[in-house]
């Protein structure tokens, strides 16, 4: 096997595409690339702050050293956390990755941005296992859903209007990276020939699975596309401010980290066999954080770069669920896809030297807050477009992160869960499975049944109320206990004021 750096300039009337990649033992038919339009500052005043947005993929909120877990190896994330404003009770609205990622990009809830599913109609099984589905039909079905991201403001699109360049790497479900407004990127909605991003249909056609294709090489195989992007930016006569979307396919399954990470996980105290592959993947992910920060520092950009960290959804290995066909442990019932904190809660970090104040905040916050907070940090105003009859729902956390204001401990945060497959685009009310709200110490989850079928996943069949402070594992439903009726009614009212999907 060999490694080769490749740079190709492809010219068209619309753009210049620059492919910078590293071919590794993954055996990519086409190397992982970032596609660049070669643009620099578009004019106007240049915001002084760059942004690196780090999104972990499938990692429960407890599984960090800085969150109190001494059994995982996360020194680079722990160092970042020690320098950051730390929101330890952050939430994503959904414990399914695609709607969660689009929320980070748009600052909208899934029922608002419309991507409330992983797979569009007719669903993943029919798309992948029906012989009549060709590559063209598969791409057409996915294309209908991918068009949704083009109809809402996104963070890269807003920043591009202020002269920012933006690089997409890693997990990204929305087709070509330009669909979300990235100026540069690795994901092109074409098969990569690589280890993770392709799908063989029943027809025999090979397609891009849809969750990142070429971009999934980042972190697992190479960090070179990020370094090449940074080199290109800093070489400009008038360097553009930039956004980097770093959402590696880590510590997501397959947990196939190199042996040195397995040995590292084994060296940690009291690691159980079913945790070992997952903990190794966490250590691998953490190492890439060190590489990413080093790439920024070596180019003299650290003092003007905001690092933001969030997890797309939680994941925990289940000792009783070993999947023989795949040779890996499946997740617990209360983490990924579930309406519980193990799938929804995430630490959120903000670090900008000289601006953010290292401190821990336990007030609940949400990933819908990332977009307005980043816009405030970069000096970019809110998007001109907002939702009909209402403004964007997130809270600007920048005054809290910089020590200028207290966190709001009485704020309510909300979320919504759906099956992985959508029955119909544009109608989230048809598929809604669970809505939830947390305010203060209490969290209410309301399940939704459809057409006589029990709620998707079977996690709950009736509303449940939990005291997160005393019962973080959500094992004791308080909804029918004496003294909690008023709390349940108040939270249910807040939930319906937020979004009532109807029958």
VMD Tcl script that draws the C-alpha trace (Angstrom):
set ca {
  {0.00 0.00 0.00}
  {1.10 3.56 -0.52}
  {0.31 7.17 0.27}
  {0.09 9.83 -2.37}
  {-0.75 13.51 -2.18}
  {-2.70 14.65 -5.20}
  {-3.74 18.13 -6.25}
  {-5.83 18.59 -9.36}
  {-7.31 21.82 -10.65}
  {-10.60 21.33 -12.49}
  {-11.99 24.40 -14.20}
  {-15.58 25.08 -15.26}
  {-17.69 28.16 -15.80}
  {-19.05 27.88 -12.27}
  {-16.09 26.96 -10.09}
  {-12.55 25.76 -9.72}
  {-12.40 22.39 -8.02}
  {-9.25 21.57 -6.12}
  {-8.88 17.97 -5.02}
  {-6.43 17.42 -2.20}
  {-6.27 13.96 -0.76}
  {-4.40 11.09 0.76}
  {-4.86 7.59 -0.67}
  {-4.45 5.11 2.15}
  {-5.00 1.46 2.93}
  {-8.76 2.09 2.75}
  {-8.43 1.54 -1.02}
  {-10.49 4.48 -2.28}
  {-11.29 4.18 -5.99}
  {-11.26 7.97 -5.96}
  {-9.23 9.65 -3.22}
  {-10.96 11.59 -0.44}
  {-11.01 15.21 -1.51}
  {-12.15 18.65 -0.69}
  {-13.71 20.55 -3.57}
  {-12.87 24.25 -3.59}
  {-14.21 27.16 -5.58}
  {-10.98 29.06 -4.92}
  {-12.83 32.11 -3.66}
  {-11.47 34.52 -1.09}
  {-13.08 37.30 0.90}
  {-16.23 38.34 -0.89}
  {-15.92 41.94 0.19}
  {-17.11 44.10 3.03}
  {-15.76 44.00 6.55}
  {-14.06 40.74 7.39}
  {-15.16 39.19 10.72}
  {-12.09 38.52 12.86}
  {-13.08 35.07 14.16}
  {-12.68 31.70 12.43}
  {-14.82 28.75 13.52}
  {-13.99 25.07 13.93}
  {-17.17 23.10 14.65}
  {-16.43 19.61 16.01}
  {-19.27 17.10 15.96}
  {-18.75 13.71 17.61}
  {-20.78 10.88 16.10}
  {-22.52 8.45 18.50}
  {-21.00 9.20 21.91}
  {-23.02 9.39 25.11}
  {-22.57 12.49 27.26}
  {-20.97 10.54 30.12}
  {-18.10 9.19 28.01}
  {-15.54 11.97 28.39}
  {-12.89 12.50 31.01}
  {-14.07 16.06 31.63}
  {-17.57 14.69 32.28}
  {-16.24 12.49 35.07}
  {-15.49 9.24 33.24}
  {-11.96 8.18 34.23}
  {-12.15 4.99 32.14}
  {-12.07 6.70 28.73}
  {-8.97 8.23 27.16}
  {-9.85 11.78 26.08}
  {-6.86 14.01 26.97}
  {-7.25 16.37 24.01}
  {-10.96 16.91 24.57}
  {-10.30 17.29 28.30}
  {-7.74 20.00 27.56}
  {-10.17 21.79 25.25}
  {-12.89 21.56 27.90}
  {-10.59 22.99 30.57}
  {-10.18 26.09 28.39}
  {-13.85 26.37 27.43}
  {-17.21 27.60 28.59}
  {-18.73 24.18 29.36}
  {-22.47 23.56 29.07}
  {-22.74 20.10 30.60}
  {-26.52 19.79 30.16}
  {-26.65 20.42 26.44}
  {-29.24 18.61 24.32}
  {-29.84 17.73 20.70}
  {-33.52 17.58 19.73}
  {-33.25 14.13 18.16}
  {-31.21 11.01 18.95}
  {-31.13 10.15 15.22}
  {-28.11 11.58 13.43}
  {-29.43 13.20 10.24}
  {-32.10 15.46 11.78}
  {-29.68 16.32 14.59}
  {-26.96 17.36 12.15}
  {-29.34 19.52 10.11}
  {-30.43 21.23 13.33}
  {-26.79 22.14 14.02}
  {-26.47 23.55 10.49}
  {-29.74 25.52 10.52}
  {-30.57 26.35 14.14}
  {-34.04 24.89 13.52}
  {-35.95 21.99 15.01}
  {-36.58 18.97 12.74}
  {-40.24 19.81 12.16}
  {-39.09 23.29 11.06}
  {-36.22 22.40 8.71}
  {-38.10 19.35 7.39}
  {-35.33 16.75 7.69}
  {-36.92 14.70 10.47}
  {-35.67 11.33 9.12}
  {-32.53 9.55 8.00}
  {-34.07 8.07 4.85}
  {-36.76 9.53 2.57}
  {-39.68 7.57 1.15}
  {-39.94 4.70 0.30}
  {-37.51 3.96 3.17}
  {-34.06 2.43 3.43}
  {-35.06 -1.23 3.06}
  {-37.01 -0.65 -0.16}
  {-34.37 1.70 -1.54}
  {-31.55 -0.76 -0.94}
  {-33.26 -4.16 -1.40}
  {-35.77 -3.65 -4.24}
  {-34.31 -4.96 -7.54}
  {-36.08 -2.27 -9.55}
  {-34.24 0.52 -7.72}
  {-31.33 1.55 -9.92}
  {-28.63 4.02 -9.04}
  {-30.55 6.71 -10.91}
  {-33.77 6.06 -8.99}
  {-31.93 5.81 -5.68}
  {-30.23 9.15 -6.28}
  {-33.53 10.71 -7.39}
  {-35.31 9.66 -4.18}
  {-32.45 10.95 -2.07}
  {-32.30 14.11 -4.16}
  {-35.85 15.05 -3.20}
  {-34.86 15.06 0.46}
  {-31.52 16.74 -0.19}
  {-33.33 19.71 -1.72}
  {-34.74 20.61 1.71}
  {-31.43 21.99 3.01}
  {-31.34 24.45 0.10}
  {-34.57 26.09 1.25}
  {-33.42 27.26 4.69}
  {-30.61 29.49 5.91}
  {-27.57 27.51 7.05}
  {-24.50 28.50 9.01}
  {-22.08 28.14 6.06}
  {-24.46 29.96 3.73}
  {-24.88 32.86 6.16}
  {-21.14 33.10 6.77}
  {-20.40 32.93 3.04}
  {-22.36 36.15 2.67}
  {-19.76 37.78 4.93}
  {-16.75 36.51 3.00}
  {-16.17 33.26 4.86}
  {-14.93 30.13 3.21}
  {-16.26 26.92 4.71}
  {-15.00 23.36 4.55}
  {-17.26 20.32 5.02}
  {-15.66 17.08 6.17}
  {-17.06 13.87 7.63}
  {-20.71 13.07 8.31}
  {-23.11 14.89 5.99}
  {-26.39 13.47 4.68}
  {-27.54 16.30 2.42}
  {-25.93 15.30 -0.87}
  {-23.23 17.52 -2.33}
  {-21.66 19.83 0.23}
  {-22.77 22.86 -1.81}
  {-26.40 22.02 -0.97}
  {-25.81 23.39 2.54}
  {-23.78 26.36 1.33}
  {-20.27 25.06 1.98}
  {-17.76 26.64 -0.40}
  {-15.42 23.67 -0.05}
  {-15.98 20.08 0.94}
  {-15.32 16.37 0.73}
  {-18.84 14.97 0.29}
  {-19.98 14.92 -3.34}
  {-22.91 12.42 -3.32}
  {-20.88 9.97 -5.41}
  {-19.49 6.55 -4.44}
  {-16.07 6.80 -2.82}
  {-14.87 3.26 -3.37}
  {-13.87 3.45 0.25}
  {-14.53 1.45 3.35}
  {-17.51 3.23 4.85}
  {-19.56 5.40 2.51}
  {-20.87 3.14 -0.26}
  {-23.92 0.89 -0.64}
  {-24.52 -1.98 -3.07}
  {-28.16 -2.04 -4.18}
  {-30.16 -5.18 -4.93}
  {-29.85 -4.19 -8.60}
  {-26.07 -4.47 -8.28}
  {-25.50 -0.74 -8.69}
  {-23.10 0.95 -6.29}
  {-24.28 4.23 -4.79}
  {-23.18 6.67 -2.15}
  {-24.95 5.53 1.01}
  {-25.88 9.13 1.72}
  {-24.18 9.81 5.04}
  {-20.96 11.36 3.79}
  {-19.28 9.22 1.05}
  {-15.75 10.61 0.45}
  {-16.04 12.76 3.57}
  {-16.05 9.72 5.85}
  {-12.31 9.29 5.30}
  {-11.62 12.26 7.56}
  {-10.30 11.26 10.95}
  {-10.39 7.54 10.19}
  {-7.94 7.65 7.27}
  {-6.49 11.13 6.94}
  {-6.55 14.72 8.19}
  {-4.84 16.03 5.07}
  {-7.89 17.69 3.45}
  {-8.21 20.02 6.45}
  {-4.53 20.88 6.39}
  {-4.66 21.52 2.65}
  {-7.68 23.79 3.09}
  {-5.89 25.74 5.82}
  {-2.77 26.07 3.69}
  {-4.84 27.44 0.85}
  {-6.62 29.93 3.09}
  {-3.49 31.28 4.76}
  {-1.73 31.59 1.39}
  {-4.32 34.06 0.10}
  {-3.14 37.65 -0.23}
  {-6.12 38.64 1.90}
  {-6.92 35.50 3.93}
  {-10.60 34.71 4.28}
  {-12.15 33.91 7.63}
  {-13.27 30.30 7.63}
  {-15.60 27.68 9.05}
  {-14.49 24.05 9.33}
  {-17.18 21.39 9.79}
  {-15.33 18.48 11.38}
  {-17.84 15.66 11.85}
  {-15.81 12.46 11.58}
  {-17.43 9.02 11.45}
  {-16.10 8.49 15.00}
  {-16.65 6.90 17.43}
  {-19.49 5.52 15.32}
  {-19.56 1.81 14.39}
  {-17.80 0.00 12.87}
  {-15.51 0.07 15.89}
  {-12.45 -1.02 13.92}
  {-9.81 1.29 15.37}
  {-6.14 0.38 14.87}
  {-4.68 -1.95 17.47}
  {-2.79 0.79 19.28}
  {-6.10 2.35 20.31}
  {-7.39 -1.02 21.46}
  {-4.29 -1.41 23.62}
  {-4.83 2.08 24.97}
  {-8.43 1.28 25.88}
  {-7.32 -1.95 27.56}
  {-4.90 0.03 29.73}
  {-7.74 2.06 31.24}
  {-9.26 0.94 34.56}
  {-12.20 -1.49 34.68}
  {-13.03 -1.49 30.98}
  {-15.42 -4.32 30.17}
  {-15.13 -6.46 27.01}
  {-18.24 -5.01 25.39}
  {-16.95 -1.47 26.01}
  {-13.48 -2.03 24.61}
  {-14.11 -1.43 20.86}
  {-16.18 1.69 21.60}
  {-13.61 3.08 24.03}
  {-10.87 2.46 21.45}
  {-12.86 4.46 18.89}
  {-13.26 7.27 21.44}
  {-9.48 7.34 21.92}
  {-8.99 7.43 18.14}
  {-11.43 10.32 17.82}
  {-9.71 12.18 20.65}
  {-6.32 11.89 18.95}
  {-7.74 13.62 15.87}
  {-8.83 16.55 18.05}
  {-5.19 17.02 19.01}
  {-4.19 16.87 15.35}
  {-6.86 19.39 14.40}
  {-5.85 21.86 17.10}
  {-2.19 21.43 16.17}
  {-2.98 22.21 12.53}
  {-4.62 25.47 13.60}
  {-1.80 26.39 15.99}
  {1.02 25.66 13.52}
  {-0.47 28.17 11.12}
  {-0.74 30.90 13.74}
  {-4.53 30.86 13.77}
  {-5.29 29.72 17.33}
  {-5.88 33.14 18.88}
  {-8.54 34.01 16.32}
  {-10.29 30.64 16.07}
  {-13.42 29.64 17.98}
  {-13.66 25.94 18.76}
  {-17.18 24.59 19.27}
  {-17.91 21.01 20.35}
  {-21.14 18.99 20.35}
  {-22.27 15.36 19.88}
  {-24.93 14.52 17.28}
  {-26.52 11.82 19.49}
  {-25.60 9.40 22.23}
  {-24.60 5.75 21.97}
  {-23.84 3.09 24.58}
  {-22.74 -0.53 23.99}
  {-25.05 -3.23 25.30}
  {-23.36 -6.26 26.89}
  {-26.33 -8.41 25.87}
  {-26.40 -7.43 22.19}
  {-23.50 -8.80 20.18}
  {-24.27 -8.81 16.46}
  {-22.58 -11.94 15.12}
  {-23.03 -11.00 11.46}
  {-21.15 -7.74 11.94}
  {-18.87 -8.80 14.78}
  {-19.74 -5.83 16.97}
  {-21.83 -4.78 19.93}
  {-25.16 -3.06 19.35}
  {-26.32 -0.06 21.35}
  {-28.52 -0.03 24.44}
  {-32.25 0.52 24.13}
  {-32.10 3.80 26.03}
  {-29.37 5.52 24.02}
  {-29.34 6.01 20.24}
  {-32.84 6.53 18.73}
  {-34.42 6.70 22.20}
  {-36.07 9.73 23.91}
  {-33.80 9.44 26.96}
  {-30.78 11.49 28.00}
  {-28.34 8.72 27.04}
  {-29.30 9.45 23.44}
  {-30.09 13.17 23.63}
  {-27.75 14.86 26.06}
  {-24.37 16.26 25.04}
  {-21.72 18.55 26.48}
  {-21.40 21.76 24.47}
  {-18.08 23.65 24.53}
  {-17.04 27.11 23.34}
  {-13.38 28.17 23.36}
  {-11.95 31.38 21.92}
  {-8.73 32.60 23.57}
  {-9.16 35.88 25.39}
  {-12.92 35.91 24.91}
  {-14.59 32.85 26.43}
  {-14.30 32.30 30.17}
  {-13.60 28.74 31.35}
  {-16.54 27.77 33.56}
  {-19.16 25.04 33.96}
  {-22.85 25.77 33.40}
  {-25.50 23.22 34.33}
  {-28.49 25.09 32.94}
  {-30.08 23.17 30.04}
  {-29.15 24.45 26.57}
  {-29.70 23.10 23.06}
  {-27.89 22.56 19.79}
  {-30.36 25.03 18.26}
  {-28.30 27.62 20.15}
  {-25.11 26.95 18.21}
  {-26.03 28.97 15.12}
  {-26.98 32.21 16.90}
  {-24.03 31.87 19.28}
  {-21.52 31.38 16.47}
  {-22.99 34.30 14.53}
  {-22.59 36.49 17.61}
  {-19.02 35.31 18.20}
  {-18.01 36.07 14.61}
  {-19.73 39.45 14.56}
  {-22.15 38.31 11.86}
  {-25.75 39.33 12.35}
  {-28.68 36.90 12.27}
  {-29.92 35.68 8.89}
  {-32.33 37.93 7.04}
  {-34.76 35.04 6.60}
  {-36.67 33.63 9.52}
  {-39.51 31.22 9.87}
  {-42.98 32.45 8.90}
  {-44.55 34.33 11.80}
  {-41.68 33.59 14.18}
  {-37.96 34.12 14.59}
  {-35.28 31.47 14.81}
  {-35.76 29.52 18.05}
  {-32.23 29.34 19.47}
  {-30.65 31.40 22.24}
  {-27.42 33.33 21.81}
  {-25.15 31.83 24.50}
  {-22.22 34.13 23.74}
  {-22.89 36.51 26.66}
  {-22.84 33.50 28.99}
  {-19.76 31.95 27.38}
  {-17.85 35.22 27.75}
  {-18.86 35.72 31.37}
  {-21.11 38.70 30.69}
  {-24.42 37.11 31.72}
  {-25.68 34.21 33.84}
  {-27.15 31.07 32.31}
  {-30.93 30.75 32.40}
  {-31.64 27.81 34.67}
  {-35.41 28.06 34.14}
  {-35.33 27.84 30.37}
  {-37.22 24.97 28.69}
  {-35.52 22.97 25.94}
  {-37.42 20.73 23.54}
  {-37.02 17.85 21.15}
  {-38.76 15.39 18.85}
  {-38.04 11.86 17.63}
  {-39.13 10.03 14.50}
  {-38.50 6.68 12.83}
  {-35.46 6.51 10.59}
  {-37.68 6.24 7.49}
  {-40.15 8.99 6.54}
  {-43.51 8.04 5.10}
  {-43.96 11.39 3.37}
  {-41.81 14.48 3.01}
  {-43.17 17.66 4.52}
  {-45.46 15.96 7.03}
  {-43.62 15.35 10.30}
  {-46.91 15.10 12.17}
  {-47.56 11.78 10.39}
  {-44.41 10.19 11.83}
  {-43.78 11.92 15.15}
  {-43.00 9.24 17.76}
  {-41.97 11.22 20.86}
  {-41.85 14.82 21.95}
  {-39.96 15.86 25.06}
  {-39.27 18.94 27.15}
  {-36.84 19.61 29.95}
  {-37.12 22.54 32.33}
  {-35.07 22.78 35.49}
  {-34.71 19.34 37.00}
  {-37.75 17.77 35.31}
  {-38.17 16.19 31.90}
  {-41.45 15.10 30.30}
  {-41.61 12.65 27.39}
  {-44.87 12.29 25.44}
  {-45.18 9.32 23.04}
  {-47.33 9.34 19.90}
  {-49.06 6.33 18.34}
  {-50.30 6.21 14.73}
  {-53.06 4.21 13.06}
  {-53.47 1.94 16.05}
  {-49.78 1.02 16.15}
  {-47.78 1.58 19.36}
  {-45.21 4.40 19.40}
  {-42.20 3.67 17.23}
  {-39.46 1.83 19.09}
  {-41.71 0.94 22.00}
  {-39.69 3.06 24.42}
  {-42.82 4.40 26.14}
  {-46.54 3.89 25.68}
  {-47.72 6.76 27.91}
  {-46.29 10.12 29.03}
  {-43.45 9.86 31.54}
  {-41.98 12.45 33.92}
  {-38.44 12.18 35.28}
  {-36.37 14.10 37.80}
  {-33.08 14.32 35.93}
  {-31.20 15.67 38.94}
  {-31.91 12.68 41.20}
  {-32.60 10.10 38.47}
  {-30.26 10.77 35.50}
  {-30.92 7.27 34.16}
  {-34.66 8.04 33.88}
  {-35.68 4.88 35.70}
  {-38.49 6.28 37.89}
  {-41.58 7.68 36.17}
  {-43.13 10.33 38.44}
  {-46.05 11.23 36.20}
  {-48.68 9.40 38.28}
  {-47.20 9.91 41.70}
  {-48.89 12.26 44.17}
  {-47.54 15.79 44.11}
  {-46.30 15.79 40.49}
  {-49.52 16.48 38.59}
  {-48.88 20.23 38.43}
  {-45.33 19.72 37.13}
  {-46.55 17.30 34.46}
  {-49.36 19.61 33.36}
  {-47.06 22.63 33.18}
  {-44.49 20.81 31.07}
  {-47.17 19.37 28.81}
  {-48.53 22.86 28.25}
  {-45.05 24.12 27.36}
  {-44.62 21.23 24.95}
  {-47.89 22.00 23.17}
  {-47.06 25.70 22.98}
  {-43.75 24.75 21.36}
  {-45.26 22.36 18.81}
  {-48.54 20.47 18.87}
  {-48.55 18.13 15.86}
  {-52.24 17.30 16.06}
  {-53.84 13.83 15.78}
}
mol new
graphics top color blue
foreach p $ca { graphics top sphere $p radius 0.5 }
foreach p [lrange $ca 0 end-1] q [lrange $ca 1 end] { graphics top cylinder $p $q radius 0.2 }
display resetview
